[in-house]
C-alpha cells in the first residue's frame, strides 16, 4: 500500500516540544551507512512546506514569523502567523504576508514560490517577483523538465490565464491545468470558455469539447493524448483518434518511451484496462497501468474472486486484498509492487514477498536493477530499506517536487536519501558491498 505523508504528521514534527529520536538498528551485513546533518529545523517551521533539491543536498521551507493569531475565513477559524519567510539552507530569501512551499527546478539550480502581499499573489522565481494576481492556482510555480521555463496558472477577477516566463497568455473564463512535453519544447493547457472546454497546445486552440481532462505528451513531444466528455460519455483521444464511450475513465498516459498508451475505464459495473486501444480483462479501478522504461512490459491490477492480482506480461501474481503496481527497474527486467493483506502491506519484488509492514512507499531500483530501496512504515516510524534489509529508522522521510520521496541511486551499488530525525534533516548515504 502506498502511504503518503499527511499534513498532521508533518505538523507534529513542527510543533512537538520533545521530538522522538529513533536510532538506527544493528548493522546489516554488506551495507554501510553514513549520515550527514543538513540542518536543524527551527520550531516555527511549517512542516508541510519542507522540500529538498533533487540531489538531496539543499533544503527549503517556510517559516512563521511573529505571533500566531486566530482569524476567521469564510466562517472557519484558522491560525495565521503575522508574516512568513521563505528559507533556503538557513538563509532567508523573502518575507511576506503569506508564502507557499518553495519548489526547486528539476536540476536543482533554480527555486520559485508563490507569495502574498496586500491581498495579491505573485510568483517569485530566482528571487525576482512577477506580476500580481488575485490568485495563483495550486500555490506553486511549474518548472519545465529542462529547468529553463517557469509557468503559473493565474486568475484576475473573472478571468484565468497561463503565464510562462513572465509572458501572459490569452484570457479565458478559467484555466485548469498546464503541462510541458518531456523534452520541454511544448506546452499545453485546458481552458474554459462558457460551458465548453478548450485544449490549447503551443498557444493554438486544438480542440473544443463538453469537457477535457488534462493532456499528456509522448517522450519526444510529437504525440499527445487526452480524455474528453461528449454527451455524458467519456472518450480517449490519441493522435486525433477518438475511442471509448465509457461511463468513466482515467487520463490516458504514454509509456516512458512514448510508444504506448494506457488507462483504466469503466462501462456499467465492468472496469478494465485499455492498452494501445486493446481492452484487457477486468481491471482494478483507480490503479493505472504501469509501463517499463522501454515500453515493452506492462503491469496492471486485475479484479479476481476474493481480491486482486497484478498481471505482468500476461502472468498473474497470487491474489491479495489490494495491489498497486509500483516500479520496473531501468532495464525492465525487475518488477516490484505493493499489496495489502489483512492489516499489513506486503512488498513483492520479482514474485518474492518481503517482510510485511504497516505501509510501503515508492521503490527506487539501481541503474542495473540489482538493488532496490524503499521506505516502509512501522507504527510511527519510517524505515529505510534496501533489498529487504532495514538500514535506518526515522520520524519522516523528506520529499522533492511532485511529492516523491527524495531518494536516488548514484551508482549501481550506492544510493542516498533524506529524512527527518527529531528536528534535524539528515542525508543518508548507503553503500552496498558483496
FENWOWO-V611623 format. One record per residue. N is the residue number from 1. PHI is phi in degrees with one decimal (999 if undefined). D_LAST is the distance of its C-alpha to the last C-alpha in Angstrom with 1 decimal. Layout:
# FENWOWO-V611623
<<N/PHI/D_LAST> <N/PHI/D_LAST>>
This chain:
# FENWOWO-V611623
<<1/999/30.5> <2/-82.5/30.4> <3/-113.6/31.6> <4/-90.5/33.0> <5/-67.6/33.7> <6/-92.0/37.5> <7/-59.5/39.9> <8/-61.6/40.8> <9/-65.8/37.2> <10/-70.6/37.0> <11/-66.4/40.4> <12/-59.5/39.5> <13/-65.9/37.1> <14/-77.5/39.9> <15/-112.1/42.7> <16/-67.7/41.3> <17/-90.5/42.4> <18/-124.8/39.6> <19/-78.8/36.2> <20/-76.6/33.8> <21/-111.4/30.7> <22/-106.6/27.6> <23/-84.2/25.0> <24/-64.3/21.3> <25/-77.1/20.1> <26/-62.5/18.0> <27/-60.3/14.6> <28/-105.7/11.8> <29/-58.8/8.8> <30/80.8/5.7> <31/-131.8/8.7> <32/-116.7/11.1> <33/-133.5/14.6> <34/-131.6/17.7> <35/-110.7/21.1> <36/-127.2/24.1> <37/-77.4/27.6> <38/-79.1/29.3> <39/-170.0/32.7> <40/-105.7/34.6> <41/-72.7/36.7> <42/-72.6/40.5> <43/-67.2/42.2> <44/-90.5/44.3> <45/-65.2/41.4> <46/-86.6/42.0> <47/-56.4/38.8> <48/-84.5/38.8> <49/-107.0/39.1> <50/-70.5/35.7> <51/-146.8/33.8> <52/-122.1/30.9> <53/-63.6/30.5> <54/-57.7/28.1> <55/-92.1/25.9> <56/71.5/25.9> <57/-114.8/27.6> <58/-123.4/31.3> <59/-130.0/33.1> <60/-124.2/36.6> <61/-165.6/38.8> <62/-109.8/42.5> <63/-117.7/44.2> <64/-77.2/47.4> <65/-125.0/50.2> <66/81.8/53.3> <67/-93.8/54.4> <68/-91.4/53.4> <69/-125.7/56.4> <70/-88.3/57.2> <71/-126.1/58.7> <72/-116.0/60.0> <73/-124.4/58.9> <74/53.2/60.6> <75/85.1/61.4> <76/-101.3/57.9> <77/-81.9/57.2> <78/-138.4/54.2> <79/-96.0/52.9> <80/-133.6/52.9> <81/-76.9/52.1> <82/-61.0/54.9> <83/-153.8/52.6> <84/-134.4/49.0> <85/-122.6/46.8> <86/-93.3/43.9> <87/-123.2/41.3> <88/-128.0/38.4> <89/51.6/36.1> <90/84.2/38.9> <91/-103.1/41.6> <92/-73.2/44.5> <93/-99.4/45.1> <94/177.1/48.2> <95/-121.5/50.5> <96/-142.6/52.1> <97/-64.4/54.0> <98/-145.8/51.0> <99/-147.7/47.6> <100/-95.0/45.0> <101/-53.0/41.2> <102/-72.6/40.3> <103/-130.5/38.1> <104/-89.2/36.0> <105/-70.3/36.1> <106/-55.7/33.0> <107/-90.7/32.2> <108/78.1/32.8> <109/-85.4/35.6> <110/-126.9/38.5> <111/-143.6/39.6> <112/-150.6/42.5> <113/-155.1/44.1> <114/-105.0/47.3> <115/-128.2/49.8> <116/-130.0/53.3> <117/-150.1/56.4> <118/63.2/60.0> <119/79.0/59.1> <120/-115.3/57.6> <121/-107.7/54.0> <122/-156.4/52.4> <123/-92.4/49.1> <124/-117.2/47.7> <125/-116.3/45.5> <126/53.6/44.1> <127/84.6/46.8> <128/-101.8/49.7> <129/-80.1/51.8> <130/-94.9/53.0> <131/-64.0/56.1> <132/-94.2/56.9> <133/-140.0/57.2> <134/-63.8/58.2> <135/-157.8/54.7> <136/-115.3/51.3> <137/-62.4/49.6> <138/65.7/46.3> <139/59.6/46.4> <140/-152.9/44.0> <141/-99.9/43.8> <142/-104.0/42.1> <143/-84.1/40.1> <144/-74.8/39.7> <145/-56.0/36.2> <146/-89.8/36.7> <147/70.1/37.9> <148/-88.8/41.2> <149/-126.6/43.5> <150/-136.2/44.3> <151/-130.0/46.5> <152/-136.3/48.2> <153/-105.6/50.4> <154/-116.8/53.5> <155/-140.9/56.8> <156/-129.0/60.2> <157/59.7/63.0> <158/-98.1/63.1> <159/-118.2/61.0> <160/-116.4/57.3> <161/-155.6/55.7> <162/-102.4/52.4> <163/-121.7/51.9> <164/-117.5/49.5> <165/53.5/49.1> <166/83.3/52.2> <167/-95.0/54.3> <168/-81.6/56.0> <169/-89.3/56.3> <170/-65.4/59.3> <171/-87.4/60.3> <172/-131.3/60.0> <173/-64.4/60.8> <174/-163.2/57.1> <175/-124.0/53.7> <176/-108.1/50.9> <177/-158.9/47.7> <178/-145.7/46.3> <179/-136.8/43.3> <180/-96.8/42.1> <181/-73.9/40.9> <182/-56.9/37.2> <183/-88.0/38.5> <184/67.8/40.6> <185/-88.9/43.8> <186/-131.7/45.5> <187/-141.7/46.4> <188/-142.0/48.0> <189/-151.0/49.5> <190/-109.4/51.7> <191/-124.9/55.1> <192/-115.2/58.1> <193/-128.7/61.7> <194/65.1/64.1> <195/-102.6/62.8> <196/-120.3/60.7> <197/-101.1/57.2> <198/-121.9/56.6> <199/-96.4/53.4> <200/-114.9/53.3> <201/-125.0/51.0> <202/53.0/51.2> <203/81.7/54.4> <204/-109.9/56.1> <205/-74.1/57.1> <206/-93.3/55.5> <207/-152.5/56.5> <208/-140.0/58.5> <209/-143.1/58.1> <210/-59.3/59.0> <211/-155.6/55.5> <212/-125.9/52.3> <213/-109.2/48.9> <214/52.8/46.7> <215/-161.4/45.4> <216/-134.7/42.2> <217/-105.9/41.6> <218/-73.5/39.5> <219/-55.1/36.8> <220/-89.5/39.3> <221/78.9/42.1> <222/-82.7/44.5> <223/-116.9/44.5> <224/-144.9/45.2> <225/-139.7/45.5> <226/-153.9/47.2> <227/-105.0/48.7> <228/-144.8/52.4> <229/-119.7/55.1> <230/-142.4/58.5> <231/52.2/61.2> <232/68.9/58.8> <233/-115.2/56.3> <234/-107.7/52.9> <235/-136.4/51.7> <236/-98.7/48.8> <237/-126.8/49.7> <238/-123.3/47.3> <239/54.2/48.6> <240/83.7/52.1> <241/-95.9/52.0> <242/-91.5/52.8> <243/-143.2/51.5> <244/140.7/51.9> <245/90.2/54.6> <246/-86.1/52.2> <247/-78.1/53.1> <248/-160.1/49.8> <249/-156.7/46.8> <250/-80.9/43.8> <251/-65.5/43.6> <252/-65.1/42.4> <253/-129.2/39.2> <254/-80.1/37.8> <255/-68.5/34.4> <256/-54.2/32.2> <257/-87.5/33.3> <258/82.5/36.9> <259/-90.2/37.7> <260/-133.8/38.1> <261/-135.8/39.7> <262/-144.1/39.3> <263/-166.5/40.9> <264/-111.4/42.1> <265/-139.5/45.9> <266/-140.9/48.4> <267/-128.4/51.8> <268/63.0/53.7> <269/-99.6/51.3> <270/-105.3/48.9> <271/-111.3/45.8> <272/-152.4/43.7> <273/-91.9/41.2> <274/-120.5/42.7> <275/-117.7/40.3> <276/52.4/42.1> <277/84.9/45.4> <278/-93.1/44.5> <279/-79.2/44.9> <280/-94.1/42.1> <281/-62.6/42.5> <282/-44.9/43.3> <283/-103.2/40.6> <284/-84.2/39.8> <285/-63.5/41.9> <286/85.2/40.2> <287/-103.8/36.7> <288/-72.2/36.4> <289/-57.8/35.0> <290/-119.8/31.6> <291/-103.3/30.9> <292/-73.4/27.8> <293/-59.6/27.7> <294/-90.5/29.5> <295/77.0/31.9> <296/-77.6/31.3> <297/-116.1/30.0> <298/-142.0/31.7> <299/-126.6/31.3> <300/-150.7/34.1> <301/-88.0/35.2> <302/-131.7/37.8> <303/-77.4/40.3> <304/-132.3/40.7> <305/-62.8/42.8> <306/87.8/41.3> <307/157.0/38.8> <308/-138.6/36.6> <309/-130.9/34.0> <310/-99.7/31.8> <311/-108.8/32.7> <312/-125.6/30.3> <313/53.7/31.8> <314/85.9/34.4> <315/-94.6/32.0> <316/-95.8/32.6> <317/-79.8/30.2> <318/-69.2/31.4> <319/-77.1/34.1> <320/-134.7/33.6> <321/-65.0/36.2> <322/-155.7/35.0> <323/-136.2/32.3> <324/-137.9/31.1> <325/-57.5/29.2> <326/-117.6/26.8> <327/-161.2/24.5> <328/-100.7/23.4> <329/-68.2/20.4> <330/-54.6/21.6> <331/-87.2/21.7> <332/78.9/23.4> <333/-82.8/21.3> <334/-106.4/19.9> <335/-143.1/22.4> <336/-130.4/22.5> <337/-146.3/25.6> <338/-111.0/26.9> <339/-142.9/29.6> <340/-111.5/32.1> <341/-133.5/32.9> <342/62.8/35.6> <343/-101.0/34.8> <344/-125.4/31.1> <345/-105.7/28.7> <346/-115.7/26.1> <347/-98.3/23.2> <348/-122.6/22.8> <349/-121.4/20.0> <350/52.1/20.7> <351/82.9/23.1> <352/-100.4/20.8> <353/-76.5/22.2> <354/-99.9/20.2> <355/-53.0/21.8> <356/-84.7/25.3> <357/-137.5/26.5> <358/-73.2/29.8> <359/-171.3/28.7> <360/-137.2/25.9> <361/-115.1/26.0> <362/-26.4/25.0> <363/-99.8/21.6> <364/-127.9/19.8> <365/-88.5/17.5> <366/-70.3/15.3> <367/-60.5/17.1> <368/-99.0/15.4> <369/76.3/15.5> <370/-77.0/12.0> <371/-130.1/11.9> <372/-141.1/15.1> <373/-124.4/16.5> <374/-163.2/19.9> <375/-105.9/22.4> <376/-134.2/24.0> <377/-104.5/27.2> <378/-135.9/27.9> <379/64.0/31.5> <380/-93.7/32.1> <381/-103.2/28.4> <382/-108.0/26.0> <383/-104.9/22.4> <384/-93.4/19.5> <385/-122.1/16.9> <386/-136.9/13.7> <387/51.4/12.8> <388/86.5/15.5> <389/-99.1/14.3> <390/-78.4/16.8> <391/-111.1/15.9> <392/179.4/19.5> <393/-121.2/23.2> <394/-143.5/25.9> <395/-73.1/29.6> <396/-165.8/29.2> <397/-89.8/27.1> <398/-93.6/28.8> <399/-138.2/29.7> <400/-112.9/30.8> <401/-53.9/33.7> <402/89.3/34.2> <403/79.2/33.0> <404/-89.5/29.3> <405/-56.5/26.7> <406/-85.2/25.6> <407/-161.8/21.9> <408/-161.4/20.1> <409/-85.8/17.0> <410/-93.5/17.5> <411/-139.8/14.7> <412/-56.7/12.4> <413/-114.8/9.6> <414/-151.6/12.2> <415/-145.6/15.4> <416/-132.4/18.4> <417/-151.8/21.1> <418/-121.8/24.4> <419/-151.7/26.0> <420/-111.7/29.1> <421/-128.3/29.1> <422/62.9/32.7> <423/-101.7/34.4> <424/-97.4/31.4> <425/-100.0/29.5> <426/-119.5/26.0> <427/-102.4/23.3> <428/-108.3/19.8> <429/-112.4/16.9> <430/-117.9/13.4> <431/-117.6/10.2> <432/-104.9/7.0> <433/-120.9/3.8> <434/-70.9/0.0>>
